[in-house]
Amino acid sequence: MVHPDVLIYLDASLETIRQRRQVHWEEEVIQKERERLEHARQHADLCVMTDGLSEVQVCSQVVEFLRRLA
């Protein structure tokens, strides 16, 4: 989307990504992905670092943020 109403950026460390997705990415893979998404991160209405958070916790943060916008 070019102009979303709300942009939420979810991030995680390489170690967390490796654990969650069971991949063996090298640092340069995640670095390229972060470079590709840098514009989105800079313009996000909410950025959530998801390390150490469950899916429910991430969802709760996002829902709470959206409720405050309403």
PAVEXFI-689274 format. One record per atom (N, C-alpha, C): residue in three letters; chain; atom name; x, y, z. Coordinates in steps of 0.001 Angstrom, whole numbers, plus 500000, padded with zeros to 6 digits. Example, Ala and Ser with C-alpha at 12.3 -4.5 7.8 and 13.67 -1.06 7.14 Angstrom:
! PAVEXFI-689274
<mike r="Ala" c="A" a="N" c1="513190" c2="494310" c3="507800"/>
<mike r="Ala" c="A" a="CA" c1="512300" c2="495500" c3="507800"/>
<mike r="Ala" c="A" a="C" c1="513200" c2="496700" c3="507800"/>
<mike r="Ser" c="A" a="N" c1="512850" c2="497750" c3="507080"/>
<mike r="Ser" c="A" a="CA" c1="513670" c2="498940" c3="507140"/>
<mike r="Ser" c="A" a="C" c1="512900" c2="500030" c3="507870"/>
END
This chain:
! PAVEXFI-689274
<mike r="Met" c="A" a="N" c1="500845" c2="498814" c3="500000"/>
<mike r="Met" c="A" a="CA" c1="500000" c2="500000" c3="500000"/>
<mike r="Met" c="A" a="C" c1="500883" c2="501239" c3="500000"/>
<mike r="Val" c="A" a="N" c1="500458" c2="502228" c3="499302"/>
<mike r="Val" c="A" a="CA" c1="501227" c2="503454" c3="499219"/>
<mike r="Val" c="A" a="C" c1="500912" c2="504397" c3="500372"/>
<mike r="His" c="A" a="N" c1="499644" c2="504539" c3="500727"/>
<mike r="His" c="A" a="CA" c1="499237" c2="505452" c3="501794"/>
<mike r="His" c="A" a="C" c1="498271" c2="504752" c3="502747"/>
<mike r="Pro" c="A" a="N" c1="498785" c2="503888" c3="503608"/>
<mike r="Pro" c="A" a="CA" c1="497883" c2="503183" c3="504532"/>
<mike r="Pro" c="A" a="C" c1="497317" c2="504136" c3="505578"/>
<mike r="Asp" c="A" a="N" c1="496147" c2="503807" c3="506095"/>
<mike r="Asp" c="A" a="CA" c1="495562" c2="504601" c3="507173"/>
<mike r="Asp" c="A" a="C" c1="496417" c2="504500" c3="508429"/>
<mike r="Val" c="A" a="N" c1="496907" c2="503306" c3="508707"/>
<mike r="Val" c="A" a="CA" c1="497762" c2="503057" c3="509865"/>
<mike r="Val" c="A" a="C" c1="498844" c2="502075" c3="509436"/>
<mike r="Leu" c="A" a="N" c1="500063" c2="502370" c3="509830"/>
<mike r="Leu" c="A" a="CA" c1="501176" c2="501484" c3="509508"/>
<mike r="Leu" c="A" a="C" c1="501804" c2="500985" c3="510804"/>
<mike r="Ile" c="A" a="N" c1="501797" c2="499673" c3="510979"/>
<mike r="Ile" c="A" a="CA" c1="502369" c2="499049" c3="512162"/>
<mike r="Ile" c="A" a="C" c1="503547" c2="498198" c3="511718"/>
<mike r="Tyr" c="A" a="N" c1="504678" c2="498434" c3="512343"/>
<mike r="Tyr" c="A" a="CA" c1="505922" c2="497751" c3="511992"/>
<mike r="Tyr" c="A" a="C" c1="506297" c2="496806" c3="513123"/>
<mike r="Leu" c="A" a="N" c1="506391" c2="495535" c3="512807"/>
<mike r="Leu" c="A" a="CA" c1="506790" c2="494531" c3="513784"/>
<mike r="Leu" c="A" a="C" c1="508232" c2="494135" c3="513496"/>
<mike r="Asp" c="A" a="N" c1="509049" c2="494118" c3="514522"/>
<mike r="Asp" c="A" a="CA" c1="510464" c2="493796" c3="514352"/>
<mike r="Asp" c="A" a="C" c1="510864" c2="492727" c3="515353"/>
<mike r="Ala" c="A" a="N" c1="511962" c2="492059" c3="515048"/>
<mike r="Ala" c="A" a="CA" c1="512519" c2="491048" c3="515944"/>
<mike r="Ala" c="A" a="C" c1="513998" c2="490916" c3="515637"/>
<mike r="Ser" c="A" a="N" c1="514741" c2="490510" c3="516632"/>
<mike r="Ser" c="A" a="CA" c1="516168" c2="490280" c3="516429"/>
<mike r="Ser" c="A" a="C" c1="516363" c2="489041" c3="515557"/>
<mike r="Leu" c="A" a="N" c1="517549" c2="488932" c3="514984"/>
<mike r="Leu" c="A" a="CA" c1="517866" c2="487773" c3="514157"/>
<mike r="Leu" c="A" a="C" c1="517719" c2="486484" c3="514963"/>
<mike r="Glu" c="A" a="N" c1="518171" c2="486491" c3="516195"/>
<mike r="Glu" c="A" a="CA" c1="518066" c2="485289" c3="517027"/>
<mike r="Glu" c="A" a="C" c1="516607" c2="484887" c3="517238"/>
<mike r="Thr" c="A" a="N" c1="515756" c2="485850" c3="517488"/>
<mike r="Thr" c="A" a="CA" c1="514329" c2="485556" c3="517668"/>
<mike r="Thr" c="A" a="C" c1="513723" c2="485023" c3="516378"/>
<mike r="Ile" c="A" a="N" c1="514081" c2="485619" c3="515253"/>
<mike r="Ile" c="A" a="CA" c1="513577" c2="485145" c3="513959"/>
<mike r="Ile" c="A" a="C" c1="514023" c2="483704" c3="513725"/>
<mike r="Arg" c="A" a="N" c1="515275" c2="483419" c3="514024"/>
<mike r="Arg" c="A" a="CA" c1="515780" c2="482052" c3="513851"/>
<mike r="Arg" c="A" a="C" c1="514989" c2="481064" c3="514702"/>
<mike r="Gln" c="A" a="N" c1="514683" c2="481440" c3="515924"/>
<mike r="Gln" c="A" a="CA" c1="513931" c2="480543" c3="516816"/>
<mike r="Gln" c="A" a="C" c1="512494" c2="480358" c3="516354"/>
<mike r="Arg" c="A" a="N" c1="511859" c2="481438" c3="516002"/>
<mike r="Arg" c="A" a="CA" c1="510441" c2="481378" c3="515633"/>
<mike r="Arg" c="A" a="C" c1="510210" c2="480684" c3="514302"/>
<mike r="Arg" c="A" a="N" c1="511064" c2="480957" c3="513343"/>
<mike r="Arg" c="A" a="CA" c1="510845" c2="480437" c3="511999"/>
<mike r="Arg" c="A" a="C" c1="511713" c2="479231" c3="511681"/>
<mike r="Gln" c="A" a="N" c1="512600" c2="478903" c3="512602"/>
<mike r="Gln" c="A" a="CA" c1="513511" c2="477775" c3="512428"/>
<mike r="Gln" c="A" a="C" c1="514269" c2="477879" c3="511104"/>
<mike r="Val" c="A" a="N" c1="514856" c2="479056" c3="510889"/>
<mike r="Val" c="A" a="CA" c1="515688" c2="479313" c3="509718"/>
<mike r="Val" c="A" a="C" c1="517119" c2="479541" c3="510180"/>
<mike r="His" c="A" a="N" c1="518033" c2="479466" c3="509276"/>
<mike r="His" c="A" a="CA" c1="519452" c2="479652" c3="509586"/>
<mike r="His" c="A" a="C" c1="520016" c2="480838" c3="508807"/>
<mike r="Trp" c="A" a="N" c1="519257" c2="481917" c3="508779"/>
<mike r="Trp" c="A" a="CA" c1="519685" c2="483103" c3="508044"/>
<mike r="Trp" c="A" a="C" c1="520966" c2="483667" c3="508638"/>
<mike r="Glu" c="A" a="N" c1="521785" c2="484206" c3="507773"/>
<mike r="Glu" c="A" a="CA" c1="522967" c2="484941" c3="508199"/>
<mike r="Glu" c="A" a="C" c1="522559" c2="486387" c3="508461"/>
<mike r="Glu" c="A" a="N" c1="523416" c2="487114" c3="509129"/>
<mike r="Glu" c="A" a="CA" c1="523142" c2="488518" c3="509479"/>
<mike r="Glu" c="A" a="C" c1="522825" c2="489358" c3="508246"/>
<mike r="Glu" c="A" a="N" c1="523492" c2="489111" c3="507132"/>
<mike r="Glu" c="A" a="CA" c1="523265" c2="489951" c3="505938"/>
<mike r="Glu" c="A" a="C" c1="521856" c2="489790" c3="505370"/>
<mike r="Val" c="A" a="N" c1="521229" c2="488648" c3="505581"/>
<mike r="Val" c="A" a="CA" c1="519858" c2="488454" c3="505098"/>
<mike r="Val" c="A" a="C" c1="518906" c2="489401" c3="505835"/>
<mike r="Ile" c="A" a="N" c1="519000" c2="489413" c3="507149"/>
<mike r="Ile" c="A" a="CA" c1="518123" c2="490287" c3="507929"/>
<mike r="Ile" c="A" a="C" c1="518478" c2="491748" c3="507712"/>
<mike r="Gln" c="A" a="N" c1="519751" c2="492044" c3="507511"/>
<mike r="Gln" c="A" a="CA" c1="520167" c2="493421" c3="507256"/>
<mike r="Gln" c="A" a="C" c1="519564" c2="493938" c3="505952"/>
<mike r="Lys" c="A" a="N" c1="519584" c2="493119" c3="504909"/>
<mike r="Lys" c="A" a="CA" c1="518981" c2="493522" c3="503624"/>
<mike r="Lys" c="A" a="C" c1="517479" c2="493735" c3="503778"/>
<mike r="Glu" c="A" a="N" c1="516847" c2="492862" c3="504539"/>
<mike r="Glu" c="A" a="CA" c1="515410" c2="493004" c3="504781"/>
<mike r="Glu" c="A" a="C" c1="515111" c2="494299" c3="505530"/>
<mike r="Arg" c="A" a="N" c1="515906" c2="494594" c3="506530"/>
<mike r="Arg" c="A" a="CA" c1="515704" c2="495840" c3="507282"/>
<mike r="Arg" c="A" a="C" c1="515948" c2="497067" c3="506401"/>
<mike r="Glu" c="A" a="N" c1="516932" c2="497003" c3="505539"/>
<mike r="Glu" c="A" a="CA" c1="517176" c2="498115" c3="504609"/>
<mike r="Glu" c="A" a="C" c1="515978" c2="498298" c3="503688"/>
<mike r="Arg" c="A" a="N" c1="515443" c2="497189" c3="503204"/>
<mike r="Arg" c="A" a="CA" c1="514289" c2="497251" c3="502300"/>
<mike r="Arg" c="A" a="C" c1="513068" c2="497850" c3="503001"/>
<mike r="Leu" c="A" a="N" c1="512950" c2="497592" c3="504296"/>
<mike r="Leu" c="A" a="CA" c1="511785" c2="498054" c3="505053"/>
<mike r="Leu" c="A" a="C" c1="512030" c2="499351" c3="505834"/>
<mike r="Glu" c="A" a="N" c1="513192" c2="499949" c3="505667"/>
<mike r="Glu" c="A" a="CA" c1="513550" c2="501142" c3="506449"/>
<mike r="Glu" c="A" a="C" c1="512538" c2="502278" c3="506296"/>
<mike r="His" c="A" a="N" c1="512088" c2="502509" c3="505089"/>
<mike r="His" c="A" a="CA" c1="511111" c2="503587" c3="504859"/>
<mike r="His" c="A" a="C" c1="509829" c2="503321" c3="505651"/>
<mike r="Ala" c="A" a="N" c1="509381" c2="502077" c3="505640"/>
<mike r="Ala" c="A" a="CA" c1="508171" c2="501727" c3="506393"/>
<mike r="Ala" c="A" a="C" c1="508394" c2="501939" c3="507885"/>
<mike r="Arg" c="A" a="N" c1="509545" c2="501513" c3="508385"/>
<mike r="Arg" c="A" a="CA" c1="509834" c2="501681" c3="509813"/>
<mike r="Arg" c="A" a="C" c1="509839" c2="503149" c3="510204"/>
<mike r="Gln" c="A" a="N" c1="510466" c2="503973" c3="509387"/>
<mike r="Gln" c="A" a="CA" c1="510552" c2="505405" c3="509684"/>
<mike r="Gln" c="A" a="C" c1="509193" c2="506077" c3="509686"/>
<mike r="His" c="A" a="N" c1="508273" c2="505558" c3="508905"/>
<mike r="His" c="A" a="CA" c1="506959" c2="506188" c3="508782"/>
<mike r="His" c="A" a="C" c1="505855" c2="505443" c3="509525"/>
<mike r="Ala" c="A" a="N" c1="506236" c2="504434" c3="510276"/>
<mike r="Ala" c="A" a="CA" c1="505240" c2="503649" c3="511003"/>
<mike r="Ala" c="A" a="C" c1="504598" c2="504467" c3="512119"/>
<mike r="Asp" c="A" a="N" c1="503335" c2="504226" c3="512326"/>
<mike r="Asp" c="A" a="CA" c1="502615" c2="504851" c3="513427"/>
<mike r="Asp" c="A" a="C" c1="502948" c2="504152" c3="514738"/>
<mike r="Leu" c="A" a="N" c1="503275" c2="502880" c3="514637"/>
<mike r="Leu" c="A" a="CA" c1="503640" c2="502086" c3="515808"/>
<mike r="Leu" c="A" a="C" c1="504714" c2="501094" c3="515401"/>
<mike r="Cys" c="A" a="N" c1="505789" c2="501040" c3="516172"/>
<mike r="Cys" c="A" a="CA" c1="506842" c2="500037" c3="515996"/>
<mike r="Cys" c="A" a="C" c1="506853" c2="499157" c3="517236"/>
<mike r="Val" c="A" a="N" c1="506818" c2="497858" c3="517022"/>
<mike r="Val" c="A" a="CA" c1="506820" c2="496924" c3="518144"/>
<mike r="Val" c="A" a="C" c1="508005" c2="495976" c3="517979"/>
<mike r="Met" c="A" a="N" c1="508908" c2="495994" c3="518942"/>
<mike r="Met" c="A" a="CA" c1="509991" c2="495017" c3="518988"/>
<mike r="Met" c="A" a="C" c1="509402" c2="493798" c3="519676"/>
<mike r="Thr" c="A" a="N" c1="509284" c2="492710" c3="518952"/>
<mike r="Thr" c="A" a="CA" c1="508535" c2="491556" c3="519437"/>
<mike r="Thr" c="A" a="C" c1="509368" c2="490542" c3="520210"/>
<mike r="Asp" c="A" a="N" c1="510670" c2="490774" c3="520337"/>
<mike r="Asp" c="A" a="CA" c1="511503" c2="489847" c3="521116"/>
<mike r="Asp" c="A" a="C" c1="510909" c2="489687" c3="522508"/>
<mike r="Gly" c="A" a="N" c1="510783" c2="488461" c3="522941"/>
<mike r="Gly" c="A" a="CA" c1="510297" c2="488201" c3="524281"/>
<mike r="Gly" c="A" a="C" c1="508797" c2="488343" c3="524454"/>
<mike r="Leu" c="A" a="N" c1="508088" c2="488658" c3="523391"/>
<mike r="Leu" c="A" a="CA" c1="506634" c2="488818" c3="523477"/>
<mike r="Leu" c="A" a="C" c1="505940" c2="487643" c3="522797"/>
<mike r="Ser" c="A" a="N" c1="504828" c2="487233" c3="523356"/>
<mike r="Ser" c="A" a="CA" c1="504011" c2="486192" c3="522725"/>
<mike r="Ser" c="A" a="C" c1="503149" c2="486840" c3="521644"/>
<mike r="Glu" c="A" a="N" c1="502529" c2="486004" c3="520839"/>
<mike r="Glu" c="A" a="CA" c1="501603" c2="486516" c3="519826"/>
<mike r="Glu" c="A" a="C" c1="500483" c2="487319" c3="520480"/>
<mike r="Val" c="A" a="N" c1="499994" c2="486831" c3="521602"/>
<mike r="Val" c="A" a="CA" c1="498913" c2="487508" c3="522321"/>
<mike r="Val" c="A" a="C" c1="499381" c2="488870" c3="522817"/>
<mike r="Gln" c="A" a="N" c1="500593" c2="488956" c3="523335"/>
<mike r="Gln" c="A" a="CA" c1="501120" c2="490235" c3="523821"/>
<mike r="Gln" c="A" a="C" c1="501289" c2="491237" c3="522684"/>
<mike r="Val" c="A" a="N" c1="501791" c2="490776" c3="521550"/>
<mike r="Val" c="A" a="CA" c1="501943" c2="491665" c3="520395"/>
<mike r="Val" c="A" a="C" c1="500570" c2="492144" c3="519943"/>
<mike r="Cys" c="A" a="N" c1="499651" c2="491226" c3="519820"/>
<mike r="Cys" c="A" a="CA" c1="498293" c2="491577" c3="519401"/>
<mike r="Cys" c="A" a="C" c1="497666" c2="492579" c3="520371"/>
<mike r="Ser" c="A" a="N" c1="497859" c2="492383" c3="521651"/>
<mike r="Ser" c="A" a="CA" c1="497306" c2="493296" c3="522654"/>
<mike r="Ser" c="A" a="C" c1="497865" c2="494702" c3="522495"/>
<mike r="Gln" c="A" a="N" c1="499162" c2="494813" c3="522252"/>
<mike r="Gln" c="A" a="CA" c1="499768" c2="496133" c3="522048"/>
<mike r="Gln" c="A" a="C" c1="499180" c2="496817" c3="520822"/>
<mike r="Val" c="A" a="N" c1="499027" c2="496049" c3="519758"/>
<mike r="Val" c="A" a="CA" c1="498495" c2="496616" c3="518513"/>
<mike r="Val" c="A" a="C" c1="497041" c2="497032" c3="518700"/>
<mike r="Val" c="A" a="N" c1="496244" c2="496174" c3="519310"/>
<mike r="Val" c="A" a="CA" c1="494824" c2="496493" c3="519522"/>
<mike r="Val" c="A" a="C" c1="494693" c2="497717" c3="520418"/>
<mike r="Glu" c="A" a="N" c1="495461" c2="497796" c3="521475"/>
<mike r="Glu" c="A" a="CA" c1="495415" c2="498956" c3="522372"/>
<mike r="Glu" c="A" a="C" c1="495775" c2="500234" c3="521623"/>
<mike r="Phe" c="A" a="N" c1="496789" c2="500163" c3="520798"/>
<mike r="Phe" c="A" a="CA" c1="497180" c2="501324" c3="519995"/>
<mike r="Phe" c="A" a="C" c1="496038" c2="501750" c3="519079"/>
<mike r="Leu" c="A" a="N" c1="495442" c2="500795" c3="518398"/>
<mike r="Leu" c="A" a="CA" c1="494342" c2="501109" c3="517473"/>
<mike r="Leu" c="A" a="C" c1="493129" c2="501659" c3="518208"/>
<mike r="Arg" c="A" a="N" c1="492866" c2="501164" c3="519403"/>
<mike r="Arg" c="A" a="CA" c1="491752" c2="501695" c3="520195"/>
<mike r="Arg" c="A" a="C" c1="491979" c2="503168" c3="520540"/>
<mike r="Arg" c="A" a="N" c1="493221" c2="503497" c3="520867"/>
<mike r="Arg" c="A" a="CA" c1="493523" c2="504898" c3="521189"/>
<mike r="Arg" c="A" a="C" c1="493332" c2="505813" c3="519983"/>
<mike r="Leu" c="A" a="N" c1="493481" c2="505267" c3="518790"/>
<mike r="Leu" c="A" a="CA" c1="493282" c2="506077" c3="517573"/>
<mike r="Leu" c="A" a="C" c1="491810" c2="506338" c3="517276"/>
<mike r="Ala" c="A" a="N" c1="490963" c2="505406" c3="517715"/>
<mike r="Ala" c="A" a="CA" c1="489540" c2="505486" c3="517374"/>
<mike r="Ala" c="A" a="C" c1="488830" c2="506618" c3="518070"/>
END
